[in-house]
Amino acid sequence: MVSLVEALAAGPLVVDGAMGTQLYERGVLFSSCFEELCLSRPELVKKTHDDYVRAGAQVIETNTFGANAMRLDKHGLTGKVREINHAGVRLARQAAGGKAFVVGAMGPSGYFLGEALPNDLARVRAAMSEQAEALVESGVDALVIETVRQTCELRVAIESAVSASQGRIPVIASASVDEQNRMADGTTSAEVARLMREWGASVVGVNCCAGPMNVLEAIKPMLETKLPVWAVPNAGLPQRVDERLVYVSTAEYFGVYAQRMFQMGVRLVGGCCGTTPEHIKRIAAAARMVTSSDPLQIAAPEPDTITIEAGTFQPWSATQPAQPESRSAGTNNVTNFAQRSRLSSKIARGKFVVSVEVKPPVGLDLSKAIDAARMLKNGGIDVVNIADGARAQARMGNIAMAARIQQTVSMETMVHVCGRDRNLLGTIAHLLATHELGVRNLVVITGDPPKMGDFPDSSAVYDLDSIGILKLAARLNHGIDPGGKSLGSTTRFVLATGAEPAALNYERELARLAQKKEAGAELVMTQPVYDPQVLEKFLADIEPLGLPVLVGILPLASHANAEFLHNEVPGMQVPLAVRERMRKAGSGPLARKAGVAIAREMLSAVRRRVAGAYIMPPLERYELALEVVDGLLDRDDDIEHAAAKA
């Protein structure tokens, strides 16, 4: 078989898919050391490699992603670096059987660097050098540095690998960038590709980070380096379902983007988190469409409007949330729903309400968010809702932003509370602080996995999921802490929760929503919906719960945005007819106008069926929210807003 460098010069190669996801699907606990399985369960690791080779993979990554001393130390395996890496190469080589190249996988150290001190970099360099040397000793065809978010760590890893390889094998450098194609420190994919080459990489690229669409955009400027480019996306964005991560991008969708990448000149395409042998089969088929030889062997109709069955929203008459599991003697009485906030008062009176999501800043400057809130209030919006570390990014805490908006703009706010970052005690403290600062409206969610954000090695706590947090907040509304002690008075939280009308497991979603109501949920805020039939079915199915619904509205920004939401975001379905409308609209202002029109049609269709709208403006274009509701608010709503402003 020719060398990897020769094969890359001859044509594109197909890289394998996710190892960790496949081991997870085969019963290995997420908390296990996947790399140690090379020693304790070699047959399972080899079977995964075998499946990818049969699917058409021509490049197999060893199961050694986290087999460096710093990561292994977390599992008490520091002294087994060489043993695990040698075993990983041996298993991959057996599966390859001369039909595929074997590259030694090296992930990040697991040690957050940021503004690293010399001693920090020295520790990382020692760990990376030890692993690289072990992989080279074992006879890999190349080394791949992958999923690195920190630019300084990427340099250390590449230099360690180049030193260990001594020029005998290529070093592949693969970064993990965000949706703006930037590293954690802001370095662009174009700049990081230039740096990779400068530091000695023979192949440059991107992996993990997101699905095919974002990876395609990230690798475009990397082609200008004239080095072979590596593109290995996730199967879309992950969603945490119970104790599992679910990815939604289909194999067919992967095949479409793989073909585009190969046609652009990308030399190596594979799959990262969430991908399976089926995804790799599609990539292999795409590779065959753009080359006639094996590099290893050679030298709908547009809808006029959106309609939905007629119906009328009935004001929610319930005055009590779900009862806590137990009540202590002398517990304070819960405050009537209508008296807890201006939002709950309006919902209880059957008035249509509108909530708009405004993001907290990455940094210290709240001026943009405050200006957005002021504009939205003047436009008749009832409440600004603020995410809690959305997409697992490092942003300002939402209760600080909520308190500032309420103080500065005199506009009511709604904060998301998720279970990812706080244990039980931290969640109690967070809720009590939220109430003390005058924030009354909560959206209780489980939270995005850390793997989605800039710090994938940060710990996910999840002491409580959304149901657990709802139970806790409902008890606080009754003046009781989780241990049954009286708080001395009651909190006055309005408890909203999320729902996905287009959930992959729809029956489970309905069952969970019923459990959320039992736990204390009083209001439902849905994911964005674009299919009237999906929304109609959801509204009919949850009607027995008697919960008011704020329908999720996300104005589409472009055709690419529509395709991304449909193919890479869990719980989202954008009908083909809607995507075709966006395709015909093109891009820029015309596309945004079409996106607003589609959103207005959906909202108009359900205006009398729901309690209100939950609008998520794309790309922080908050003015689009006002365009969506223009003319759709009741006249008495306008009078009420004018009185509030006065």
PELINRA-V682693 format. One record per residue. PHI is phi as a letter, one per 30 degrees, with the letter a starting at -180 (NA if undefined). NEAR is the number of other C-alpha atoms within 10 Angstrom. D_CENTER is the distance of its C-alpha to the mean C-alpha in Angstrom with 2 decimals. Layout:
BEGIN
phi | near | d_center
PHI | NEAR | D_CENTER
PHI | NEAR | D_CENTER
END
This chain:
BEGIN
phi | near | d_center
NA | 14 | 40.11
d | 13 | 39.52
d | 15 | 37.44
d | 21 | 33.77
d | 15 | 34.88
d | 14 | 37.43
d | 20 | 35.04
d | 19 | 32.56
d | 12 | 35.53
d | 18 | 36.47
l | 21 | 33.28
d | 29 | 29.56
b | 29 | 28.31
c | 29 | 25.73
c | 29 | 23.54
d | 32 | 22.49
c | 33 | 19.13
d | 27 | 17.15
c | 26 | 19.56
e | 22 | 17.62
d | 19 | 15.90
d | 20 | 19.40
d | 18 | 21.11
d | 16 | 18.75
d | 14 | 19.57
c | 11 | 23.19
j | 8 | 23.37
d | 16 | 22.65
d | 13 | 21.17
d | 15 | 17.84
d | 8 | 19.90
d | 11 | 22.47
d | 18 | 23.32
d | 21 | 22.51
d | 25 | 24.82
d | 24 | 27.73
d | 20 | 27.71
e | 26 | 29.54
c | 17 | 32.43
d | 10 | 32.23
b | 12 | 30.90
e | 15 | 31.59
d | 13 | 32.12
d | 16 | 28.54
d | 25 | 27.22
d | 22 | 29.87
d | 15 | 29.15
d | 23 | 25.54
e | 29 | 27.05
e | 20 | 29.70
d | 18 | 27.34
d | 27 | 25.68
d | 25 | 29.14
d | 15 | 30.33
d | 22 | 27.40
j | 23 | 28.61
d | 27 | 26.89
c | 25 | 29.28
b | 26 | 27.41
c | 28 | 26.49
d | 26 | 24.54
d | 30 | 26.06
d | 30 | 24.35
b | 26 | 24.74
e | 24 | 21.35
c | 22 | 21.89
c | 33 | 25.69
c | 32 | 26.68
e | 24 | 28.81
d | 21 | 26.36
d | 21 | 23.70
d | 21 | 26.47
d | 14 | 28.16
d | 11 | 25.52
c | 12 | 26.87
i | 10 | 30.48
b | 17 | 30.74
e | 16 | 31.54
d | 12 | 34.80
c | 17 | 33.40
e | 25 | 31.63
d | 21 | 34.19
d | 14 | 34.73
d | 25 | 31.10
d | 32 | 30.64
d | 24 | 33.97
d | 22 | 33.11
d | 29 | 29.77
d | 28 | 31.66
e | 20 | 34.42
d | 22 | 32.22
d | 29 | 30.41
d | 24 | 33.83
d | 13 | 35.28
d | 23 | 32.62
d | 22 | 32.89
h | 11 | 36.63
i | 12 | 37.43
c | 18 | 35.11
a | 24 | 32.14
d | 25 | 31.64
c | 27 | 30.25
c | 28 | 28.10
d | 30 | 27.56
d | 26 | 23.90
b | 29 | 23.35
c | 20 | 20.04
d | 24 | 19.78
d | 24 | 22.24
i | 19 | 19.92
c | 15 | 21.94
d | 16 | 20.34
c | 15 | 22.65
h | 14 | 21.89
d | 10 | 25.46
d | 12 | 26.93
d | 9 | 30.55
e | 8 | 32.88
d | 9 | 33.00
d | 15 | 29.20
d | 18 | 29.26
d | 13 | 32.30
d | 14 | 30.64
d | 23 | 27.70
d | 21 | 30.24
d | 17 | 32.35
d | 21 | 29.57
d | 29 | 28.37
d | 21 | 31.99
d | 19 | 32.88
d | 28 | 30.14
e | 30 | 30.86
d | 17 | 34.55
d | 22 | 34.05
d | 31 | 32.15
d | 23 | 34.78
e | 15 | 37.54
d | 18 | 36.16
i | 16 | 36.55
d | 24 | 33.13
d | 22 | 33.22
a | 25 | 30.65
c | 27 | 28.26
b | 26 | 24.58
c | 25 | 22.74
b | 24 | 19.01
i | 23 | 15.52
c | 30 | 17.25
c | 26 | 15.65
c | 23 | 18.93
d | 21 | 21.66
d | 15 | 24.48
d | 23 | 23.29
d | 24 | 22.92
d | 22 | 26.53
d | 19 | 27.83
d | 30 | 26.26
d | 29 | 27.60
d | 20 | 30.98
d | 21 | 31.23
d | 33 | 30.51
d | 23 | 32.94
d | 14 | 35.56
d | 23 | 35.24
d | 20 | 35.42
h | 10 | 38.59
i | 11 | 38.14
d | 11 | 38.62
b | 21 | 35.10
d | 23 | 32.31
c | 26 | 29.29
c | 27 | 25.95
c | 32 | 23.55
b | 29 | 19.86
c | 27 | 17.53
b | 26 | 13.75
c | 29 | 13.07
d | 22 | 10.64
d | 15 | 10.46
c | 12 | 14.07
i | 20 | 15.09
b | 19 | 16.03
d | 21 | 16.33
d | 19 | 15.79
c | 13 | 19.36
j | 15 | 19.06
d | 16 | 20.80
d | 18 | 20.16
d | 25 | 19.70
d | 18 | 23.31
d | 14 | 24.65
d | 24 | 22.96
d | 28 | 24.41
d | 18 | 27.79
d | 16 | 27.52
e | 25 | 26.59
d | 18 | 29.76
d | 11 | 31.78
d | 17 | 30.84
j | 19 | 32.01
d | 25 | 29.24
c | 19 | 30.64
b | 24 | 27.38
b | 29 | 24.38
l | 31 | 20.88
b | 28 | 17.11
b | 28 | 14.94
i | 29 | 11.52
h | 29 | 9.18
a | 26 | 7.89
d | 31 | 10.09
e | 29 | 13.79
d | 20 | 14.01
d | 21 | 12.55
d | 27 | 14.41
e | 20 | 17.48
d | 15 | 17.60
d | 26 | 17.20
d | 24 | 20.03
e | 17 | 22.43
d | 15 | 24.05
d | 23 | 24.18
d | 20 | 26.72
d | 13 | 29.12
d | 15 | 29.68
i | 11 | 31.66
c | 18 | 30.18
e | 21 | 28.58
c | 28 | 24.85
c | 29 | 22.22
b | 27 | 19.02
b | 32 | 16.79
d | 29 | 13.32
d | 27 | 10.76
d | 30 | 11.10
i | 30 | 8.16
d | 27 | 4.52
d | 25 | 5.42
b | 18 | 6.81
d | 14 | 9.46
c | 10 | 12.79
h | 9 | 15.69
c | 9 | 15.67
b | 13 | 13.81
c | 19 | 10.49
c | 19 | 10.61
c | 21 | 9.72
c | 22 | 11.26
d | 24 | 12.66
d | 17 | 16.39
d | 18 | 18.97
d | 14 | 20.83
d | 19 | 18.07
d | 29 | 17.83
d | 22 | 21.60
d | 14 | 21.74
d | 20 | 19.65
d | 31 | 21.48
d | 21 | 24.71
d | 15 | 23.75
d | 26 | 22.90
d | 23 | 26.16
d | 16 | 28.10
d | 13 | 26.91
j | 16 | 28.34
d | 26 | 25.43
c | 26 | 27.22
b | 25 | 24.64
b | 30 | 21.77
a | 28 | 19.94
b | 28 | 16.75
c | 25 | 14.38
e | 27 | 12.02
i | 26 | 12.48
d | 28 | 15.42
b | 23 | 18.86
e | 24 | 22.47
d | 19 | 22.20
d | 26 | 19.72
d | 30 | 22.21
e | 23 | 25.09
d | 24 | 23.75
d | 32 | 23.28
d | 25 | 26.81
d | 16 | 28.15
d | 23 | 26.77
d | 27 | 28.45
d | 17 | 31.70
d | 12 | 31.64
c | 15 | 31.83
b | 14 | 34.27
c | 9 | 37.44
b | 13 | 37.83
c | 15 | 36.23
e | 21 | 35.55
d | 22 | 36.22
c | 11 | 39.78
c | 12 | 41.05
e | 11 | 42.65
NA | 10 | 29.64
d | 9 | 31.87
d | 13 | 30.59
d | 12 | 30.78
d | 8 | 32.95
b | 12 | 31.17
c | 19 | 28.88
b | 17 | 31.00
a | 16 | 30.58
e | 11 | 33.22
d | 11 | 35.15
a | 12 | 34.77
b | 12 | 34.89
d | 17 | 32.63
c | 16 | 34.65
e | 18 | 34.28
d | 20 | 32.97
c | 15 | 36.06
d | 13 | 34.76
c | 13 | 35.70
b | 14 | 34.44
d | 22 | 31.02
e | 16 | 30.79
d | 16 | 33.22
d | 20 | 32.17
d | 10 | 33.07
b | 10 | 36.09
b | 16 | 38.05
d | 14 | 40.12
d | 9 | 43.58
i | 10 | 43.85
d | 18 | 40.21
d | 19 | 39.85
d | 12 | 39.40
d | 22 | 36.02
d | 17 | 36.00
e | 14 | 36.20
e | 23 | 32.92
d | 20 | 34.55
c | 15 | 35.61
d | 17 | 32.39
a | 19 | 31.07
d | 17 | 31.91
d | 24 | 28.87
d | 24 | 30.05
d | 15 | 33.59
d | 19 | 32.81
d | 22 | 30.89
d | 20 | 33.80
d | 13 | 36.22
i | 18 | 34.44
d | 19 | 33.49
d | 22 | 30.52
c | 22 | 27.84
b | 21 | 25.11
c | 25 | 22.11
b | 26 | 20.12
d | 22 | 16.90
b | 24 | 17.62
d | 24 | 15.30
d | 26 | 16.81
d | 17 | 17.82
d | 12 | 16.84
k | 9 | 20.37
c | 9 | 23.43
d | 11 | 24.36
c | 17 | 23.90
d | 11 | 26.30
d | 14 | 23.92
d | 22 | 22.24
d | 20 | 25.74
d | 14 | 27.14
d | 20 | 24.45
d | 28 | 25.28
d | 18 | 28.96
d | 16 | 28.65
d | 22 | 26.77
d | 22 | 29.37
d | 15 | 32.17
d | 18 | 30.72
j | 22 | 30.95
d | 24 | 27.43
d | 23 | 27.76
a | 22 | 24.86
c | 27 | 22.00
c | 25 | 18.90
b | 25 | 16.78
d | 23 | 13.29
c | 28 | 13.25
i | 23 | 11.15
e | 19 | 8.30
h | 17 | 5.02
h | 21 | 7.41
c | 19 | 9.77
d | 16 | 13.50
b | 17 | 14.94
e | 19 | 18.18
e | 16 | 18.53
d | 23 | 18.49
d | 26 | 21.88
d | 13 | 23.62
d | 21 | 22.43
d | 26 | 23.37
d | 20 | 26.76
d | 18 | 27.46
d | 23 | 26.77
d | 18 | 28.93
d | 13 | 31.60
d | 13 | 31.62
c | 16 | 30.92
h | 15 | 32.16
c | 23 | 29.22
d | 25 | 27.63
b | 31 | 24.02
b | 25 | 21.44
c | 24 | 18.95
d | 21 | 15.86
b | 27 | 16.42
c | 23 | 13.91
c | 25 | 15.06
d | 23 | 12.83
c | 22 | 15.08
b | 18 | 18.52
d | 15 | 21.04
e | 17 | 23.50
d | 10 | 25.84
d | 13 | 23.27
d | 20 | 21.95
e | 18 | 25.59
d | 12 | 26.34
d | 15 | 23.35
d | 22 | 24.46
d | 14 | 28.07
d | 13 | 27.39
e | 22 | 25.42
d | 16 | 28.45
d | 12 | 30.92
d | 16 | 29.38
i | 18 | 29.98
c | 22 | 26.51
c | 23 | 27.04
c | 25 | 24.13
c | 24 | 21.09
c | 25 | 17.93
c | 26 | 17.16
b | 24 | 13.77
d | 23 | 12.56
j | 24 | 9.46
d | 24 | 5.89
d | 23 | 6.91
e | 21 | 8.33
e | 21 | 7.69
d | 19 | 4.49
c | 23 | 7.24
d | 22 | 10.90
b | 18 | 12.36
d | 19 | 11.16
c | 14 | 14.64
d | 16 | 14.56
d | 12 | 15.48
c | 18 | 13.68
d | 14 | 16.59
h | 19 | 16.06
e | 16 | 19.81
b | 20 | 19.20
c | 17 | 16.77
d | 24 | 16.97
d | 23 | 20.39
d | 20 | 21.67
d | 26 | 20.84
d | 30 | 22.51
d | 23 | 25.52
d | 22 | 25.75
d | 30 | 25.65
d | 28 | 28.13
d | 28 | 30.46
d | 25 | 30.32
d | 26 | 31.33
c | 24 | 34.31
i | 24 | 35.11
b | 26 | 34.29
d | 17 | 32.11
d | 16 | 30.62
d | 7 | 33.86
j | 14 | 35.99
d | 13 | 37.37
d | 20 | 38.17
d | 15 | 36.41
j | 10 | 39.60
a | 15 | 37.98
c | 20 | 35.02
d | 24 | 31.71
b | 24 | 31.15
d | 25 | 27.47
c | 26 | 26.37
c | 26 | 23.72
c | 26 | 21.10
b | 25 | 18.32
c | 21 | 15.60
a | 21 | 16.21
c | 23 | 15.05
e | 26 | 18.23
c | 23 | 16.84
e | 16 | 15.38
e | 15 | 15.94
c | 12 | 18.24
d | 14 | 19.94
d | 10 | 22.72
d | 11 | 20.54
d | 16 | 18.70
d | 18 | 22.21
d | 11 | 23.42
d | 15 | 20.64
d | 22 | 21.41
d | 16 | 25.05
d | 14 | 24.34
d | 26 | 22.47
d | 23 | 25.56
d | 19 | 27.79
d | 24 | 25.89
k | 27 | 26.47
d | 28 | 24.09
b | 26 | 26.15
a | 24 | 23.89
c | 25 | 21.07
c | 21 | 18.45
d | 22 | 16.86
d | 24 | 13.86
e | 26 | 15.34
b | 24 | 18.08
b | 26 | 20.06
c | 21 | 22.28
d | 18 | 25.26
d | 14 | 26.16
d | 13 | 22.81
d | 21 | 23.13
d | 17 | 26.82
d | 12 | 26.37
d | 18 | 23.80
d | 18 | 26.13
d | 9 | 29.07
d | 11 | 27.55
c | 16 | 26.54
e | 11 | 29.76
d | 9 | 31.56
d | 12 | 29.17
i | 15 | 30.57
c | 23 | 27.41
d | 26 | 27.05
b | 27 | 24.03
c | 24 | 22.27
d | 29 | 20.93
d | 27 | 17.65
b | 25 | 18.53
b | 22 | 16.43
d | 28 | 19.02
d | 28 | 18.16
c | 24 | 18.77
a | 26 | 19.78
d | 21 | 20.09
d | 16 | 17.37
d | 15 | 15.01
d | 24 | 16.25
d | 22 | 15.85
d | 20 | 12.23
d | 18 | 11.44
d | 20 | 13.85
c | 23 | 12.97
b | 25 | 9.32
c | 20 | 7.62
e | 22 | 8.71
i | 22 | 11.69
c | 23 | 12.63
b | 23 | 16.01
c | 19 | 17.84
e | 16 | 21.42
e | 16 | 23.17
d | 14 | 25.73
d | 22 | 23.28
d | 23 | 21.65
d | 17 | 25.26
d | 21 | 26.16
d | 27 | 23.52
d | 17 | 24.74
d | 14 | 28.27
d | 18 | 27.39
i | 15 | 26.46
b | 16 | 24.58
i | 10 | 25.13
e | 12 | 26.98
d | 15 | 28.02
d | 20 | 24.52
d | 21 | 23.45
d | 21 | 26.66
d | 23 | 25.91
d | 25 | 22.43
d | 24 | 24.20
d | 17 | 26.90
d | 25 | 24.64
d | 26 | 22.98
d | 23 | 26.51
d | 19 | 27.76
d | 24 | 25.22
d | 25 | 25.88
d | 18 | 29.63
d | 18 | 29.65
c | 25 | 28.32
e | 21 | 29.78
c | 15 | 32.34
c | 22 | 30.23
b | 22 | 27.64
d | 28 | 27.93
l | 25 | 25.91
b | 23 | 22.92
c | 25 | 19.53
c | 28 | 18.84
c | 24 | 15.68
d | 22 | 17.26
d | 17 | 15.47
h | 8 | 15.68
h | 14 | 17.40
d | 13 | 20.36
d | 20 | 21.51
d | 13 | 24.82
d | 21 | 23.31
d | 27 | 22.93
d | 20 | 26.68
d | 17 | 27.39
d | 25 | 25.64
c | 20 | 27.81
e | 12 | 30.93
i | 10 | 33.84
c | 13 | 31.91
d | 17 | 32.58
d | 12 | 35.79
d | 10 | 38.82
d | 10 | 39.20
d | 17 | 35.59
d | 14 | 36.60
d | 12 | 39.66
d | 14 | 37.69
d | 17 | 35.35
d | 14 | 38.44
d | 9 | 40.01
d | 13 | 36.98
d | 13 | 37.03
d | 6 | 40.78
END
